[in-house]
Each structure stands twice: as structure tokens, then as C-alpha cells.
Amino acid sequence: MVRRLAHAISLSAAGAVLAGTLVAAPSVAAGPSTVPTAEERLYDAGEIPARLVASAGLERYPGELRRALARSRTVDEAERAAEQSSRDVWRAAVQRVQSGADGFAADDRPLYWARLAMIRAVRDWRPGFAVPEARRSGIVTAIDEISRGQRRAPSGRTVLVTGFDPFRLTRDIRQGNPSGAIALALDGTRVDTPTGPVTVVAMTFPVRWRDFGAGMVERAVTPFLRPGPSRAVGFTTVSQGRPDKFDLEAINGVWRGGAVDNEAACFRGEAPVAGVAPQWTRSTLPMGAIGAAARGRYPVVRNPEIAYATGTNPPVSTACGLPPMSATATTGEPPAGALARQGAGGDYLSNEIGYRVTLVRDRLAAPVPGGHLHTPVLDGLPADRSVVDSAQYRANLAAIVAQARSVVAVVARGERG
């Protein structure tokens, strides 16, 4: 059975299919809009989060937002300030990574923690006028999405790349995610292809089940896969996978295995999606061409291994720590009527983002290459947990980013596998 060090994200109320286009419902807050979530409280777990933010020069953005909120005379003013700060911090993080500041090829951790600090500023905001809970939650959502590179309209010829936040931070607060670093390193860069230049549009996603269920993925990617002159020429969703290799995942499954996410939430059952959800979706990435072009320290392999069950699904559960379910592993096609238990990318959020984006592609009949890429595990953090990186950590991250850049260059040519 396939088990992955992948990612977590949430789905609880998906959208509707209208005129062939997926329209997702707005995301919802996890609770009262003034109460920090379990993930947001991680910022207070020692001094490392603030140190990472300051080391990248991003501490100004939470501070500027707090001051702008204090000056705001209306909720509308506060919303505009939050949206502007969110665009600014995304651009600053991209610029820092691509300038090679401090010798890093890429580092996604400062932006992750700066975003949480900005959201905390909104939770803590107590103006002298009434702020409806829905409006405050809307500001939090705007920060969360805009500072990830989401809410952008397609323009020109683009290739879409997605990454994820750090996760399993209760084990090691220093953890980064190479897929998020890849997104920052590639966003806005140009790929020259035989048919002309293609611009990379990159964005990141949280490791939270609830956001996936609320349609965040569909809202963000659908504009890039709709028919029209600005449809992306291809896409690859990216997350961290297993040690020492890149995996090109052949098949995605609709099943969530119940692993804990960054909010300490769990979900076992079929991922809630709009309309009729197929058990499986498939990659159309040109895997042979990618494997030949993206050579480097790590092998790039096609992974077809999935797991399935027969009969009926158990009830959906949000309990954590459930025992593994029995399933049959195969490297072939799932038999007719088989129920997904793991896609090639597992049963966590990496599998799910691959499933969701390829499902949008299929529903919009987008004839473009697309699928999921798992990176090698990013290791090299020192044993001393007061030290946030090492020469080995930086070298490993640089190698992963370089090979991922080669993968995206092949996808940008628009050749389907």
C-alpha cells in the first residue's frame, strides 16, 4: 500500500457545476473570526517563526497591516488595506527567493509565518466600530488567498504550478516545504518554447482539509483552465513526497485517508466535490519527456501504484487516529467498480489537489498536459533545533528546485502524455 509524506487540506462544501465550469462556494471560517486557529497559534510556539520572518525582511508586512487596520475608519478601508498588504507580501517573497537573497535558492518558510502573523493581526483587531463576523472572516480569507498568489486572472500564455505550506510542524517547527519554495522560485518566470514564451503562474495552498472542501482549489485554478485564448498550456500540482526521488503520479483517487492536517483536523471518506465525483482521475503529463529532461541528483519516475477496495464505503469520519483500512494494491488499472483507497500519490492532500485540478481539467475538456509531481523529502536540518538551516539543507533545496524547473519547462511545451 502506498503511504506518502504528502500534504493536508480540507473539503467540506464544494461548489456547483454551471455551464460546464466549476463554481466553488466561498471558504468558511473554522470558528469565531476573532479566535485564532490551532495553526495560527503555532506562531507563538517559541521564537523561530518570528525569527524566520525577520530574517527574510518580511516582518514589515504584519506590522504595516496592524497600523493600517488601526487607521481604518470603515470595514471597507480595512479590506482594501489587507488586500494590498497581501499582494505586497507575496511579491516580496517571490522577489527575495528569485534574487537569491542570503544565498538561498528558495525558502518558503518566511512567507508562511508572515501570513499567519498577518491573519493574527486581523483576529486581534478591535476598532471603535462594529465589524460583523462575516466581514472579519472575509478579510482573513482574502489575506490567506491573495498572499498565496491566488485570485489572479490569466493573461497571455501561461503554465500553472501549485505548491503547499509546511506541515507536521508540531514535530519540527523549522520544517519547510520544497513545493512551496518551487512556487516562489518559478512564479512570473518565463519559459521559452518552440511556439513562443510561456509565463509561469504559481500559487500555494494550505494543509487544511476545510479549505479544500470549501472550494479553494477550484476557485483558484478554474480561470486558468476555462476555454479561451488565456487557457494555460499545462499545469503541474506539486507537493513533498518520499525520500530521494521525484514521483510523477499516474492516477489520483477521491479517497481521504484520515491523516491529521495543520489544524489538527482529520477526515476519512470520499473528498466532497461538486457534482458526481469519479473514483479516479489521471495524469496527462508527458512522463517520458519529463524523465529525460529533468535529470539531476534525484531520479524522476512514473508511479502507477494505487490501492482500492470493493463493496461499499464506511461512513465519513472526522475522528483522528483511526486504524488503517484494508485495501488491494495494484500497479495496473483499477478494476471496474473499484473504490479508491489511495491514488498513486497516497490519500492525503497532495493526492487530493492532483485529483481536484485534473477533475477541473476534465470537466472543462481542457486538452492540456496536467498531473501531480511529488518532490523528494527535503532533509538536512541540523539536530540542534535552535538552528533553522544548514549548508546541506540549502543545497538539497536548490537541487530540488532546479529539477522541478526542468519539469515545468517540459509541461510548458503543451505536449500531452
Stockholm file with secondary structure:
# STOCKHOLM 1.0

chainA/1-417         MVRRLAHAISLSAAGAVLAGTLVAAPSVAAGPSTVPTAEERLYDAGEIPARLVASAGLERYPGELRRALARSRTVDEAERAAEQSSRDVWRAAVQRVQSGADGFAADDRPLYWARLAMIRAVRDWRPGFAVPEARRSGIVTAIDEISRGQRRAPSGRTVLVTGFDPFRLTRDIRQGNPSGAIALALDGTRVDTPTGPVTVVAMTFPVRWRDFGAGMVERAVTPFLRPGPSRAVGFTTVSQGRPDKFDLEAINGVWRGGAVDNEAACFRGEAPVAGVAPQWTRSTLPMGAIGAAARGRYPVVRNPEIAYATGTNPPVSTACGLPPMSATATTGEPPAGALARQGAGGDYLSNEIGYRVTLVRDRLAAPVPGGHLHTPVLDGLPADRSVVDSAQYRANLAAIVAQARSVVAVVARGERG
#=GR chainA/1-417 SS CCCCCCCCCEESSCCEEETTEEECCCCCCSSCTTSCCHHHHGGGSSSHHHHHHHHTTCTHHHHHHHHHHHHCSSHHHHHHHHHHHHHHHHHHHHHHHHHTGGGCSCCCHHHHHHHHHHHHHHHHCCCSSCCCHHHHHHHHHHHHHHTTTCSCCCCSSEEEEEEECCCCTTTCTTCCCHHHHHHHHHTTCEEEETTEEEEEEEEEECSCHHHHHTTHHHHHHHHHHSSSTTCCSEEEEEEECSTTCEEEECEEESEEECCCCTTSCCCEEECCCSSCCCSEEECCCCHHHHHHHSCSSSCEEEECCEEEECSCCCCCBCCSSCCCCCCEEESSCCCTTCEEEEBTTBSSHHHHHHHHHHHHHHHTTCCSCEEEEEECCCCCCCSSTTCCCCHHHHHHHHHHHHHHHHHHHHHTTTCCC
#=GC SS_cons         CCCCCCCCCEESSCCEEETTEEECCCCCCSSCTTSCCHHHHGGGSSSHHHHHHHHTTCTHHHHHHHHHHHHCSSHHHHHHHHHHHHHHHHHHHHHHHHHTGGGCSCCCHHHHHHHHHHHHHHHHCCCSSCCCHHHHHHHHHHHHHHTTTCSCCCCSSEEEEEEECCCCTTTCTTCCCHHHHHHHHHTTCEEEETTEEEEEEEEEECSCHHHHHTTHHHHHHHHHHSSSTTCCSEEEEEEECSTTCEEEECEEESEEECCCCTTSCCCEEECCCSSCCCSEEECCCCHHHHHHHSCSSSCEEEECCEEEECSCCCCCBCCSSCCCCCCEEESSCCCTTCEEEEBTTBSSHHHHHHHHHHHHHHHTTCCSCEEEEEECCCCCCCSSTTCCCCHHHHHHHHHHHHHHHHHHHHHTTTCCC
//
